[in-house]
Amino acid sequence: MVYMGLLAGILTGISFIPQSIKTIKTRDTTSISLFTYILFTCGVSLWIVYGFFAKDIAVFVTNLVTILPCSLILIIKIRESIK
Amino acid sequence: MVYMGLLAGILTGISFIPQSIKTIKTRDTTSISLFTYILFTCGVSLWIVYGFFAKDIAVFVTNLVTILPCSLILIIKIRESIK
């Protein structure tokens, strides 16, 4: 059971890496929803705080991995929207 | 603490709804990464199975909410890629 949670965490954790690479390369964010990435980044940040205080390593690490590419995509989306 | 997890779950759970609405309306998926949504949908599916067997309602419900918009985005992305 733990391995399933770990695999699920790894999959969701790394899943935004391809999107962040694509976004960095193309700078094209037209079809990306700003609101989705604001909500998602806030949610992932809360999961990190929750995982830290609940001492749940899987939740903490998974979301720590997820927040990096997500906030990158969010920053680029905001920059492209301002232009 | 439970409320923080619940709020985090709600935020990440609903976060893909704006993206799915945008994708359904515009059918524009050019800047969306297919690989991201394949990985993420697989990860979320595993979280649902994990939450079911671990009897973790928060994980189960959050990811059940997340899988709907995500798989919609994935299906549209695949369709648009085939065209």
Backbone of each chain as nested JSON, in Angstrom:
{
  "chains": [
    {"id": "A", "residues": [
      {"number": 1, "name": "MET", "atoms": {"N": [0.842, -1.214, 0.0], "CA": [0.0, 0.0, 0.0], "C": [0.877, 1.265, 0.0]}},
      {"number": 2, "name": "VAL", "atoms": {"N": [1.917, 1.232, 0.836], "CA": [2.797, 2.414, 0.912], "C": [3.432, 2.672, -0.45]}},
      {"number": 3, "name": "TYR", "atoms": {"N": [3.78, 1.572, -1.143], "CA": [4.437, 1.737, -2.44], "C": [3.502, 2.39, -3.459]}},
      {"number": 4, "name": "MET", "atoms": {"N": [2.176, 2.056, -3.337], "CA": [1.221, 2.67, -4.257], "C": [1.167, 4.174, -4.029]}},
      {"number": 5, "name": "GLY", "atoms": {"N": [1.129, 4.562, -2.747], "CA": [1.112, 5.99, -2.413], "C": [2.373, 6.676, -2.887]}},
      {"number": 6, "name": "LEU", "atoms": {"N": [3.49, 5.972, -2.732], "CA": [4.776, 6.526, -3.164], "C": [4.796, 6.713, -4.682]}},
      {"number": 7, "name": "LEU", "atoms": {"N": [4.328, 5.702, -5.408], "CA": [4.298, 5.772, -6.881], "C": [3.36, 6.886, -7.333]}},
      {"number": 8, "name": "ALA", "atoms": {"N": [2.189, 6.974, -6.68], "CA": [1.225, 8.032, -7.015], "C": [1.869, 9.394, -6.772]}},
      {"number": 9, "name": "GLY", "atoms": {"N": [2.582, 9.503, -5.657], "CA": [3.242, 10.759, -5.311], "C": [4.32, 11.122, -6.307]}},
      {"number": 10, "name": "ILE", "atoms": {"N": [5.104, 10.128, -6.711], "CA": [6.174, 10.374, -7.685], "C": [5.563, 10.826, -9.018]}},
      {"number": 11, "name": "LEU", "atoms": {"N": [4.508, 10.116, -9.461], "CA": [3.877, 10.466, -10.744], "C": [3.332, 11.899, -10.716]}},
      {"number": 12, "name": "THR", "atoms": {"N": [2.548, 12.221, -9.662], "CA": [1.981, 13.579, -9.609], "C": [3.088, 14.601, -9.338]}},
      {"number": 13, "name": "GLY", "atoms": {"N": [4.116, 14.156, -8.599], "CA": [5.213, 15.077, -8.278], "C": [5.989, 15.498, -9.513]}},
      {"number": 14, "name": "ILE", "atoms": {"N": [6.327, 14.536, -10.342], "CA": [7.174, 14.853, -11.511], "C": [6.342, 15.305, -12.709]}},
      {"number": 15, "name": "SER", "atoms": {"N": [5.023, 15.163, -12.608], "CA": [4.201, 15.363, -13.813], "C": [4.287, 16.769, -14.393]}},
      {"number": 16, "name": "PHE", "atoms": {"N": [4.62, 17.759, -13.564], "CA": [4.638, 19.129, -14.095], "C": [5.993, 19.512, -14.672]}},
      {"number": 17, "name": "ILE", "atoms": {"N": [6.939, 18.612, -14.578], "CA": [8.264, 18.912, -15.138], "C": [8.2, 19.047, -16.668]}},
      {"number": 18, "name": "PRO", "atoms": {"N": [7.542, 18.105, -17.392], "CA": [7.453, 18.302, -18.861], "C": [6.768, 19.615, -19.233]}},
      {"number": 19, "name": "GLN", "atoms": {"N": [5.718, 19.986, -18.489], "CA": [5.013, 21.251, -18.801], "C": [5.932, 22.438, -18.546]}},
      {"number": 20, "name": "SER", "atoms": {"N": [6.72, 22.385, -17.494], "CA": [7.59, 23.544, -17.207], "C": [8.689, 23.648, -18.264]}},
      {"number": 21, "name": "ILE", "atoms": {"N": [9.208, 22.504, -18.718], "CA": [10.229, 22.519, -19.778], "C": [9.635, 23.092, -21.065]}},
      {"number": 22, "name": "LYS", "atoms": {"N": [8.434, 22.628, -21.41], "CA": [7.762, 23.107, -22.638], "C": [7.504, 24.608, -22.528]}},
      {"number": 23, "name": "THR", "atoms": {"N": [7.061, 25.058, -21.364], "CA": [6.73, 26.478, -21.172], "C": [7.98, 27.343, -21.21]}},
      {"number": 24, "name": "ILE", "atoms": {"N": [9.077, 26.854, -20.609], "CA": [10.344, 27.603, -20.618], "C": [10.859, 27.724, -22.051]}},
      {"number": 25, "name": "LYS", "atoms": {"N": [10.767, 26.614, -22.807], "CA": [11.289, 26.602, -24.183], "C": [10.462, 27.501, -25.105]}},
      {"number": 26, "name": "THR", "atoms": {"N": [9.129, 27.347, -25.021], "CA": [8.269, 28.01, -26.026], "C": [7.776, 29.382, -25.56]}},
      {"number": 27, "name": "ARG", "atoms": {"N": [7.755, 29.608, -24.233], "CA": [7.191, 30.858, -23.686], "C": [5.733, 31.026, -24.117]}},
      {"number": 28, "name": "ASP", "atoms": {"N": [5.163, 29.946, -24.663], "CA": [3.769, 29.999, -25.114], "C": [2.886, 29.529, -23.966]}},
      {"number": 29, "name": "THR", "atoms": {"N": [2.081, 30.451, -23.437], "CA": [1.198, 30.059, -22.317], "C": [-0.256, 30.353, -22.662]}},
      {"number": 30, "name": "THR", "atoms": {"N": [-0.533, 30.574, -23.962], "CA": [-1.883, 31.005, -24.333], "C": [-2.959, 30.025, -23.861]}},
      {"number": 31, "name": "SER", "atoms": {"N": [-2.689, 28.717, -24.015], "CA": [-3.78, 27.789, -23.663], "C": [-3.708, 27.324, -22.218]}},
      {"number": 32, "name": "ILE", "atoms": {"N": [-2.787, 27.933, -21.455], "CA": [-2.662, 27.561, -20.042], "C": [-3.532, 28.499, -19.205]}},
      {"number": 33, "name": "SER", "atoms": {"N": [-4.274, 27.949, -18.233], "CA": [-5.16, 28.754, -17.396], "C": [-4.399, 29.326, -16.201]}},
      {"number": 34, "name": "LEU", "atoms": {"N": [-4.338, 30.66, -16.145], "CA": [-3.661, 31.33, -15.027], "C": [-4.319, 30.934, -13.699]}},
      {"number": 35, "name": "PHE", "atoms": {"N": [-5.659, 30.907, -13.699], "CA": [-6.411, 30.63, -12.475], "C": [-6.093, 29.214, -11.965]}},
      {"number": 36, "name": "THR", "atoms": {"N": [-5.964, 28.265, -12.888], "CA": [-5.625, 26.892, -12.491], "C": [-4.294, 26.864, -11.745]}},
      {"number": 37, "name": "TYR", "atoms": {"N": [-3.294, 27.565, -12.302], "CA": [-1.964, 27.494, -11.671], "C": [-1.904, 28.308, -10.375]}},
      {"number": 38, "name": "ILE", "atoms": {"N": [-2.721, 29.338, -10.243], "CA": [-2.772, 30.062, -8.964], "C": [-3.363, 29.14, -7.892]}},
      {"number": 39, "name": "LEU", "atoms": {"N": [-4.507, 28.533, -8.218], "CA": [-5.172, 27.639, -7.257], "C": [-4.271, 26.456, -6.906]}},
      {"number": 40, "name": "PHE", "atoms": {"N": [-3.682, 25.875, -7.957], "CA": [-2.899, 24.652, -7.748], "C": [-1.651, 24.942, -6.917]}},
      {"number": 41, "name": "THR", "atoms": {"N": [-0.965, 26.053, -7.221], "CA": [0.244, 26.414, -6.476], "C": [-0.088, 26.715, -5.013]}},
      {"number": 42, "name": "CYS", "atoms": {"N": [-1.222, 27.391, -4.783], "CA": [-1.65, 27.645, -3.394], "C": [-1.959, 26.316, -2.687]}},
      {"number": 43, "name": "GLY", "atoms": {"N": [-2.657, 25.431, -3.391], "CA": [-3.003, 24.144, -2.793], "C": [-1.775, 23.325, -2.463]}},
      {"number": 44, "name": "VAL", "atoms": {"N": [-0.825, 23.284, -3.384], "CA": [0.414, 22.518, -3.17], "C": [1.215, 23.115, -2.016]}},
      {"number": 45, "name": "SER", "atoms": {"N": [1.222, 24.446, -1.916], "CA": [1.922, 25.105, -0.803], "C": [1.31, 24.682, 0.536]}},
      {"number": 46, "name": "LEU", "atoms": {"N": [-0.012, 24.641, 0.567], "CA": [-0.696, 24.209, 1.798], "C": [-0.387, 22.747, 2.113]}},
      {"number": 47, "name": "TRP", "atoms": {"N": [-0.315, 21.904, 1.076], "CA": [0.02, 20.482, 1.298], "C": [1.423, 20.372, 1.914]}},
      {"number": 48, "name": "ILE", "atoms": {"N": [2.344, 21.27, 1.489], "CA": [3.714, 21.239, 2.039], "C": [3.671, 21.568, 3.532]}},
      {"number": 49, "name": "VAL", "atoms": {"N": [2.934, 22.621, 3.877], "CA": [2.817, 23.024, 5.296], "C": [2.143, 21.898, 6.087]}},
      {"number": 50, "name": "TYR", "atoms": {"N": [1.074, 21.334, 5.485], "CA": [0.342, 20.241, 6.143], "C": [1.269, 19.04, 6.36]}},
      {"number": 51, "name": "GLY", "atoms": {"N": [1.996, 18.652, 5.308], "CA": [2.906, 17.501, 5.387], "C": [3.984, 17.717, 6.428]}},
      {"number": 52, "name": "PHE", "atoms": {"N": [4.448, 18.979, 6.555], "CA": [5.502, 19.302, 7.533], "C": [4.97, 19.114, 8.952]}},
      {"number": 53, "name": "PHE", "atoms": {"N": [3.815, 19.734, 9.244], "CA": [3.299, 19.682, 10.624], "C": [2.693, 18.315, 10.951]}},
      {"number": 54, "name": "ALA", "atoms": {"N": [2.159, 17.634, 9.931], "CA": [1.592, 16.308, 10.195], "C": [2.69, 15.243, 10.144]}},
      {"number": 55, "name": "LYS", "atoms": {"N": [3.939, 15.698, 9.901], "CA": [5.093, 14.782, 9.792], "C": [4.808, 13.654, 8.787]}},
      {"number": 56, "name": "ASP", "atoms": {"N": [4.171, 14.037, 7.653], "CA": [3.871, 13.056, 6.596], "C": [4.878, 13.282, 5.461]}},
      {"number": 57, "name": "ILE", "atoms": {"N": [5.956, 12.513, 5.506], "CA": [7.08, 12.705, 4.57], "C": [6.61, 12.625, 3.114]}},
      {"number": 58, "name": "ALA", "atoms": {"N": [5.752, 11.651, 2.807], "CA": [5.313, 11.438, 1.409], "C": [4.615, 12.688, 0.877]}},
      {"number": 59, "name": "VAL", "atoms": {"N": [3.685, 13.233, 1.668], "CA": [2.95, 14.434, 1.246], "C": [3.916, 15.607, 1.14]}},
      {"number": 60, "name": "PHE", "atoms": {"N": [4.803, 15.731, 2.127], "CA": [5.745, 16.855, 2.159], "C": [6.667, 16.83, 0.938]}},
      {"number": 61, "name": "VAL", "atoms": {"N": [7.314, 15.7, 0.697], "CA": [8.303, 15.592, -0.397], "C": [7.627, 15.697, -1.773]}},
      {"number": 62, "name": "THR", "atoms": {"N": [6.502, 14.988, -1.933], "CA": [5.787, 15.002, -3.228], "C": [5.457, 16.421, -3.634]}},
      {"number": 63, "name": "ASN", "atoms": {"N": [4.918, 17.174, -2.679], "CA": [4.477, 18.529, -3.013], "C": [5.637, 19.511, -3.12]}},
      {"number": 64, "name": "LEU", "atoms": {"N": [6.732, 19.208, -2.421], "CA": [7.936, 20.03, -2.55], "C": [8.484, 19.9, -3.979]}},
      {"number": 65, "name": "VAL", "atoms": {"N": [8.419, 18.676, -4.512], "CA": [8.859, 18.429, -5.901], "C": [7.913, 19.119, -6.88]}},
      {"number": 66, "name": "THR", "atoms": {"N": [6.622, 19.084, -6.551], "CA": [5.604, 19.637, -7.469], "C": [5.66, 21.164, -7.531]}},
      {"number": 67, "name": "ILE", "atoms": {"N": [5.94, 21.802, -6.391], "CA": [5.844, 23.274, -6.335], "C": [6.858, 23.966, -7.246]}},
      {"number": 68, "name": "LEU", "atoms": {"N": [8.005, 23.317, -7.466], "CA": [9.05, 23.987, -8.268], "C": [8.579, 24.227, -9.705]}},
      {"number": 69, "name": "PRO", "atoms": {"N": [8.257, 23.141, -10.455], "CA": [7.806, 23.395, -11.84], "C": [6.517, 24.214, -11.904]}},
      {"number": 70, "name": "CYS", "atoms": {"N": [5.622, 23.997, -10.941], "CA": [4.34, 24.724, -10.967], "C": [4.539, 26.221, -10.809]}},
      {"number": 71, "name": "SER", "atoms": {"N": [5.388, 26.609, -9.861], "CA": [5.563, 28.062, -9.66], "C": [6.318, 28.676, -10.84]}},
      {"number": 72, "name": "LEU", "atoms": {"N": [7.201, 27.874, -11.458], "CA": [7.888, 28.351, -12.676], "C": [6.865, 28.648, -13.775]}},
      {"number": 73, "name": "ILE", "atoms": {"N": [5.957, 27.706, -13.98], "CA": [4.927, 27.884, -15.021], "C": [4.068, 29.102, -14.684]}},
      {"number": 74, "name": "LEU", "atoms": {"N": [3.724, 29.244, -13.399], "CA": [2.883, 30.37, -12.962], "C": [3.592, 31.698, -13.219]}},
      {"number": 75, "name": "ILE", "atoms": {"N": [4.883, 31.774, -12.887], "CA": [5.653, 33.015, -13.079], "C": [5.722, 33.381, -14.557]}},
      {"number": 76, "name": "ILE", "atoms": {"N": [5.999, 32.391, -15.399], "CA": [6.096, 32.658, -16.844], "C": [4.726, 33.071, -17.377]}},
      {"number": 77, "name": "LYS", "atoms": {"N": [3.672, 32.406, -16.908], "CA": [2.31, 32.746, -17.365], "C": [1.983, 34.191, -16.992]}},
      {"number": 78, "name": "ILE", "atoms": {"N": [2.333, 34.601, -15.763], "CA": [2.055, 35.979, -15.316], "C": [2.856, 36.964, -16.166]}},
      {"number": 79, "name": "ARG", "atoms": {"N": [4.145, 36.653, -16.378], "CA": [4.991, 37.544, -17.192], "C": [4.437, 37.692, -18.608]}},
      {"number": 80, "name": "GLU", "atoms": {"N": [4.069, 36.562, -19.209], "CA": [3.562, 36.605, -20.602], "C": [2.231, 37.36, -20.651]}},
      {"number": 81, "name": "SER", "atoms": {"N": [1.447, 37.267, -19.569], "CA": [0.141, 37.949, -19.546], "C": [0.325, 39.463, -19.415]}},
      {"number": 82, "name": "ILE", "atoms": {"N": [1.396, 39.868, -18.716], "CA": [1.648, 41.311, -18.504], "C": [2.101, 41.963, -19.803]}},
      {"number": 83, "name": "LYS", "atoms": {"N": [2.9, 41.194, -20.616], "CA": [3.455, 41.773, -21.865], "C": [2.387, 42.368, -22.759]}}
    ]},
    {"id": "B", "residues": [
      {"number": 1, "name": "MET", "atoms": {"N": [-5.437, 21.207, 11.99], "CA": [-4.552, 20.531, 11.008], "C": [-5.395, 19.869, 9.902]}},
      {"number": 2, "name": "VAL", "atoms": {"N": [-6.47, 19.203, 10.348], "CA": [-7.332, 18.52, 9.366], "C": [-7.891, 19.533, 8.375]}},
      {"number": 3, "name": "TYR", "atoms": {"N": [-8.24, 20.719, 8.893], "CA": [-8.835, 21.736, 8.027], "C": [-7.833, 22.207, 6.97]}},
      {"number": 4, "name": "MET", "atoms": {"N": [-6.529, 22.269, 7.376], "CA": [-5.522, 22.68, 6.402], "C": [-5.436, 21.659, 5.264]}},
      {"number": 5, "name": "GLY", "atoms": {"N": [-5.447, 20.382, 5.646], "CA": [-5.402, 19.316, 4.634], "C": [-6.623, 19.367, 3.745]}},
      {"number": 6, "name": "LEU", "atoms": {"N": [-7.767, 19.65, 4.372], "CA": [-9.019, 19.728, 3.613], "C": [-8.973, 20.896, 2.634]}},
      {"number": 7, "name": "LEU", "atoms": {"N": [-8.484, 22.05, 3.106], "CA": [-8.398, 23.237, 2.244], "C": [-7.415, 22.993, 1.099]}},
      {"number": 8, "name": "ALA", "atoms": {"N": [-6.269, 22.38, 1.448], "CA": [-5.266, 22.049, 0.418], "C": [-5.892, 21.123, -0.624]}},
      {"number": 9, "name": "GLY", "atoms": {"N": [-6.648, 20.154, -0.134], "CA": [-7.289, 19.194, -1.032], "C": [-8.32, 19.85, -1.919]}},
      {"number": 10, "name": "ILE", "atoms": {"N": [-9.102, 20.759, -1.34], "CA": [-10.128, 21.459, -2.129], "C": [-9.449, 22.308, -3.211]}},
      {"number": 11, "name": "LEU", "atoms": {"N": [-8.392, 23.046, -2.797], "CA": [-7.695, 23.917, -3.763], "C": [-7.118, 23.096, -4.926]}},
      {"number": 12, "name": "THR", "atoms": {"N": [-6.376, 22.023, -4.589], "CA": [-5.773, 21.22, -5.67], "C": [-6.865, 20.463, -6.431]}},
      {"number": 13, "name": "GLY", "atoms": {"N": [-7.929, 20.117, -5.719], "CA": [-9.012, 19.376, -6.358], "C": [-9.742, 20.196, -7.41]}},
      {"number": 14, "name": "ILE", "atoms": {"N": [-10.052, 21.433, -7.062], "CA": [-10.842, 22.253, -8.004], "C": [-9.942, 22.991, -9.001]}},
      {"number": 15, "name": "SER", "atoms": {"N": [-8.639, 22.951, -8.77], "CA": [-7.765, 23.83, -9.555], "C": [-7.787, 23.547, -11.054]}},
      {"number": 16, "name": "PHE", "atoms": {"N": [-8.129, 22.325, -11.447], "CA": [-8.087, 22.019, -12.886], "C": [-9.408, 22.329, -13.582]}},
      {"number": 17, "name": "ILE", "atoms": {"N": [-10.38, 22.769, -12.817], "CA": [-11.678, 23.097, -13.441], "C": [-11.533, 24.294, -14.384]}},
      {"number": 18, "name": "PRO", "atoms": {"N": [-10.86, 25.401, -13.948], "CA": [-10.695, 26.524, -14.901], "C": [-9.961, 26.112, -16.176]}},
      {"number": 19, "name": "GLN", "atoms": {"N": [-8.942, 25.256, -16.048], "CA": [-8.194, 24.817, -17.249], "C": [-9.091, 23.989, -18.152]}},
      {"number": 20, "name": "SER", "atoms": {"N": [-9.933, 23.141, -17.553], "CA": [-10.784, 22.3, -18.407], "C": [-11.832, 23.16, -19.122]}},
      {"number": 21, "name": "ILE", "atoms": {"N": [-12.349, 24.178, -18.432], "CA": [-13.333, 25.077, -19.07], "C": [-12.663, 25.819, -20.223]}},
      {"number": 22, "name": "LYS", "atoms": {"N": [-11.456, 26.342, -19.96], "CA": [-10.724, 27.088, -21.002], "C": [-10.451, 26.173, -22.204]}},
      {"number": 23, "name": "THR", "atoms": {"N": [-10.03, 24.938, -21.923], "CA": [-9.678, 24.001, -23.0], "C": [-10.908, 23.594, -23.791]}},
      {"number": 24, "name": "ILE", "atoms": {"N": [-12.042, 23.383, -23.092], "CA": [-13.286, 23.003, -23.783], "C": [-13.738, 24.161, -24.693]}},
      {"number": 25, "name": "LYS", "atoms": {"N": [-13.649, 25.389, -24.161], "CA": [-14.1, 26.568, -24.922], "C": [-13.208, 26.817, -26.136]}},
      {"number": 26, "name": "THR", "atoms": {"N": [-11.887, 26.808, -25.899], "CA": [-10.981, 27.266, -26.967], "C": [-10.466, 26.123, -27.842]}},
      {"number": 27, "name": "ARG", "atoms": {"N": [-10.519, 24.896, -27.334], "CA": [-9.939, 23.734, -28.046], "C": [-8.451, 23.983, -28.351]}},
      {"number": 28, "name": "ASP", "atoms": {"N": [-7.882, 25.003, -27.715], "CA": [-6.469, 25.321, -27.954], "C": [-5.641, 24.594, -26.899]}},
      {"number": 29, "name": "THR", "atoms": {"N": [-4.843, 23.634, -27.349], "CA": [-4.024, 22.879, -26.375], "C": [-2.543, 22.973, -26.729]}},
      {"number": 30, "name": "THR", "atoms": {"N": [-2.215, 23.944, -27.617], "CA": [-0.837, 23.989, -28.117], "C": [0.195, 24.099, -26.998]}},
      {"number": 31, "name": "SER", "atoms": {"N": [-0.092, 24.95, -25.998], "CA": [0.956, 25.132, -24.975], "C": [0.815, 24.172, -23.802]}},
      {"number": 32, "name": "ILE", "atoms": {"N": [-0.117, 23.221, -23.926], "CA": [-0.317, 22.232, -22.861], "C": [0.534, 21.003, -23.152]}},
      {"number": 33, "name": "SER", "atoms": {"N": [1.206, 20.478, -22.128], "CA": [2.078, 19.316, -22.318], "C": [1.283, 18.02, -22.188]}},
      {"number": 34, "name": "LEU", "atoms": {"N": [1.252, 17.253, -23.266], "CA": [0.548, 15.965, -23.251], "C": [1.136, 15.061, -22.17]}},
      {"number": 35, "name": "PHE", "atoms": {"N": [2.467, 15.031, -22.094], "CA": [3.153, 14.134, -21.167], "C": [2.78, 14.48, -19.71]}},
      {"number": 36, "name": "THR", "atoms": {"N": [2.665, 15.785, -19.426], "CA": [2.273, 16.209, -18.077], "C": [0.916, 15.625, -17.705]}},
      {"number": 37, "name": "TYR", "atoms": {"N": [-0.039, 15.734, -18.643], "CA": [-1.394, 15.281, -18.295], "C": [-1.512, 13.754, -18.27]}},
      {"number": 38, "name": "ILE", "atoms": {"N": [-0.658, 13.064, -19.032], "CA": [-0.648, 11.584, -18.943], "C": [-0.133, 11.182, -17.565]}},
      {"number": 39, "name": "LEU", "atoms": {"N": [1.009, 11.758, -17.174], "CA": [1.607, 11.418, -15.878], "C": [0.661, 11.786, -14.734]}},
      {"number": 40, "name": "PHE", "atoms": {"N": [0.109, 13.011, -14.839], "CA": [-0.719, 13.516, -13.735], "C": [-1.994, 12.689, -13.598]}},
      {"number": 41, "name": "THR", "atoms": {"N": [-2.631, 12.355, -14.712], "CA": [-3.875, 11.559, -14.66], "C": [-3.589, 10.166, -14.107]}},
      {"number": 42, "name": "CYS", "atoms": {"N": [-2.453, 9.579, -14.499], "CA": [-2.076, 8.267, -13.931], "C": [-1.84, 8.401, -12.423]}},
      {"number": 43, "name": "GLY", "atoms": {"N": [-1.125, 9.449, -12.028], "CA": [-0.834, 9.645, -10.604], "C": [-2.105, 9.829, -9.801]}},
      {"number": 44, "name": "VAL", "atoms": {"N": [-3.017, 10.659, -10.314], "CA": [-4.274, 10.924, -9.613], "C": [-5.114, 9.645, -9.52]}},
      {"number": 45, "name": "SER", "atoms": {"N": [-5.089, 8.848, -10.577], "CA": [-5.833, 7.566, -10.552], "C": [-5.289, 6.668, -9.445]}},
      {"number": 46, "name": "LEU", "atoms": {"N": [-3.975, 6.63, -9.33], "CA": [-3.36, 5.811, -8.274], "C": [-3.717, 6.339, -6.882]}},
      {"number": 47, "name": "TRP", "atoms": {"N": [-3.758, 7.697, -6.765], "CA": [-4.138, 8.28, -5.468], "C": [-5.566, 7.857, -5.105]}},
      {"number": 48, "name": "ILE", "atoms": {"N": [-6.446, 7.736, -6.109], "CA": [-7.837, 7.33, -5.845], "C": [-7.85, 5.894, -5.312]}},
      {"number": 49, "name": "VAL", "atoms": {"N": [-7.107, 5.017, -5.966], "CA": [-7.037, 3.604, -5.523], "C": [-6.432, 3.545, -4.12]}},
      {"number": 50, "name": "TYR", "atoms": {"N": [-5.346, 4.327, -3.93], "CA": [-4.678, 4.364, -2.621], "C": [-5.644, 4.843, -1.539]}},
      {"number": 51, "name": "GLY", "atoms": {"N": [-6.329, 5.969, -1.824], "CA": [-7.264, 6.54, -0.846], "C": [-8.382, 5.581, -0.513]}},
      {"number": 52, "name": "PHE", "atoms": {"N": [-8.831, 4.796, -1.526], "CA": [-9.922, 3.823, -1.315], "C": [-9.458, 2.733, -0.361]}},
      {"number": 53, "name": "PHE", "atoms": {"N": [-8.311, 2.127, -0.674], "CA": [-7.852, 0.98, 0.131], "C": [-7.292, 1.424, 1.483]}},
      {"number": 54, "name": "ALA", "atoms": {"N": [-6.726, 2.648, 1.527], "CA": [-6.203, 3.136, 2.818], "C": [-7.325, 3.789, 3.621]}},
      {"number": 55, "name": "LYS", "atoms": {"N": [-8.545, 3.765, 3.061], "CA": [-9.716, 4.389, 3.725], "C": [-9.41, 5.828, 4.138]}},
      {"number": 56, "name": "ASP", "atoms": {"N": [-8.733, 6.582, 3.22], "CA": [-8.404, 7.982, 3.475], "C": [-9.352, 8.83, 2.624]}},
      {"number": 57, "name": "ILE", "atoms": {"N": [-10.439, 9.241, 3.262], "CA": [-11.525, 9.94, 2.544], "C": [-10.993, 11.194, 1.831]}},
      {"number": 58, "name": "ALA", "atoms": {"N": [-10.123, 11.972, 2.527], "CA": [-9.64, 13.243, 1.96], "C": [-8.891, 12.99, 0.652]}},
      {"number": 59, "name": "VAL", "atoms": {"N": [-7.983, 12.011, 0.678], "CA": [-7.205, 11.684, -0.534], "C": [-8.144, 11.168, -1.625]}},
      {"number": 60, "name": "PHE", "atoms": {"N": [-9.061, 10.284, -1.233], "CA": [-9.984, 9.67, -2.198], "C": [-10.849, 10.726, -2.881]}},
      {"number": 61, "name": "VAL", "atoms": {"N": [-11.508, 11.574, -2.084], "CA": [-12.451, 12.556, -2.637], "C": [-11.714, 13.626, -3.448]}},
      {"number": 62, "name": "THR", "atoms": {"N": [-10.6, 14.139, -2.877], "CA": [-9.835, 15.19, -3.575], "C": [-9.45, 14.747, -4.967]}},
      {"number": 63, "name": "ASN", "atoms": {"N": [-8.933, 13.527, -5.052], "CA": [-8.451, 13.065, -6.36], "C": [-9.579, 12.648, -7.292]}},
      {"number": 64, "name": "LEU", "atoms": {"N": [-10.709, 12.248, -6.698], "CA": [-11.89, 11.947, -7.521], "C": [-12.371, 13.219, -8.213]}},
      {"number": 65, "name": "VAL", "atoms": {"N": [-12.304, 14.342, -7.47], "CA": [-12.691, 15.641, -8.036], "C": [-11.687, 16.061, -9.105]}},
      {"number": 66, "name": "THR", "atoms": {"N": [-10.414, 15.786, -8.835], "CA": [-9.35, 16.215, -9.759], "C": [-9.361, 15.44, -11.061]}},
      {"number": 67, "name": "ILE", "atoms": {"N": [-9.677, 14.136, -10.997], "CA": [-9.545, 13.29, -12.203], "C": [-10.51, 13.696, -13.319]}},
      {"number": 68, "name": "LEU", "atoms": {"N": [-11.65, 14.271, -12.952], "CA": [-12.64, 14.6, -13.996], "C": [-12.106, 15.666, -14.96]}},
      {"number": 69, "name": "PRO", "atoms": {"N": [-11.772, 16.869, -14.438], "CA": [-11.255, 17.882, -15.377], "C": [-9.95, 17.463, -16.049]}},
      {"number": 70, "name": "CYS", "atoms": {"N": [-9.101, 16.751, -15.302], "CA": [-7.801, 16.344, -15.877], "C": [-7.965, 15.413, -17.056]}},
      {"number": 71, "name": "SER", "atoms": {"N": [-8.851, 14.426, -16.892], "CA": [-8.998, 13.478, -18.01], "C": [-9.68, 14.148, -19.201]}},
      {"number": 72, "name": "LEU", "atoms": {"N": [-10.551, 15.124, -18.911], "CA": [-11.181, 15.895, -20.002], "C": [-10.108, 16.627, -20.809]}},
      {"number": 73, "name": "ILE", "atoms": {"N": [-9.203, 17.305, -20.08], "CA": [-8.121, 18.045, -20.741], "C": [-7.249, 17.083, -21.543]}},
      {"number": 74, "name": "LEU", "atoms": {"N": [-6.962, 15.918, -20.95], "CA": [-6.113, 14.915, -21.624], "C": [-6.783, 14.423, -22.907]}},
      {"number": 75, "name": "ILE", "atoms": {"N": [-8.083, 14.134, -22.844], "CA": [-8.81, 13.626, -24.024], "C": [-8.805, 14.675, -25.139]}},
      {"number": 76, "name": "ILE", "atoms": {"N": [-9.057, 15.932, -24.773], "CA": [-9.082, 16.998, -25.794], "C": [-7.69, 17.191, -26.374]}},
      {"number": 77, "name": "LYS", "atoms": {"N": [-6.67, 17.122, -25.504], "CA": [-5.286, 17.282, -25.976], "C": [-4.951, 16.175, -26.978]}},
      {"number": 78, "name": "ILE", "atoms": {"N": [-5.329, 14.946, -26.676], "CA": [-5.033, 13.811, -27.574], "C": [-5.772, 14.013, -28.899]}},
      {"number": 79, "name": "ARG", "atoms": {"N": [-7.061, 14.393, -28.808], "CA": [-7.859, 14.607, -30.029], "C": [-7.235, 15.693, -30.899]}},
      {"number": 80, "name": "GLU", "atoms": {"N": [-6.865, 16.808, -30.258], "CA": [-6.301, 17.923, -31.019], "C": [-4.945, 17.533, -31.62]}},
      {"number": 81, "name": "SER", "atoms": {"N": [-4.22, 16.664, -30.933], "CA": [-2.901, 16.238, -31.436], "C": [-3.059, 15.313, -32.639]}},
      {"number": 82, "name": "ILE", "atoms": {"N": [-4.134, 14.534, -32.645], "CA": [-4.349, 13.575, -33.752], "C": [-4.724, 14.327, -35.03]}},
      {"number": 83, "name": "LYS", "atoms": {"N": [-5.54, 15.42, -34.886], "CA": [-6.03, 16.177, -36.06], "C": [-4.895, 16.587, -36.979]}}
    ]}
  ]
}
